[in-house]
Amino acid sequence: MNGHSYNIIEVKVMVTKFPNEDILFKMRDMLSIVSDITRLKIMFTLLDDNQNEKCVSEIVEATGASQSLVSHQLKTLKDFDLVSVRRDGKKVYYALKDDHVRQLISVALEHAMEEE
């Protein structure tokens, strides 16, 4: 265990700090959802600091994916509460749901870019 030796009491204390199983399953599902390359590209497009929300055509242009694929992936992201939706007439705008989602993507990027 990472060079540490733990006694049974310390292990029990660590286990009691775990979130309940429902939260762990939700975390697993969320991390699974963001593991798709197209969804990551969409989320990076929405991470743009200059514009908080984008319509589907802007996301299609930025990702290079088809409109049907982007729309399908946006629905998946919305279903998992990772993006928000705003309608303005016939246009639909998408944004990352909140700062937690922004931080998740930013931290994952920073970690992936670290040199070992």
Secondary structure, DSSP 8 states (H G I E B T S, - for coil): -TT----HHHHHHHHHTS--HHHHHHHHHHHHHTTSHHHHHHHHHHT-TT-S-EEHHHHHHHH---HHHHHHHHHHHHHTTSEEEEEETTEEEEEESSHHHHHHHHHHHHHHH---
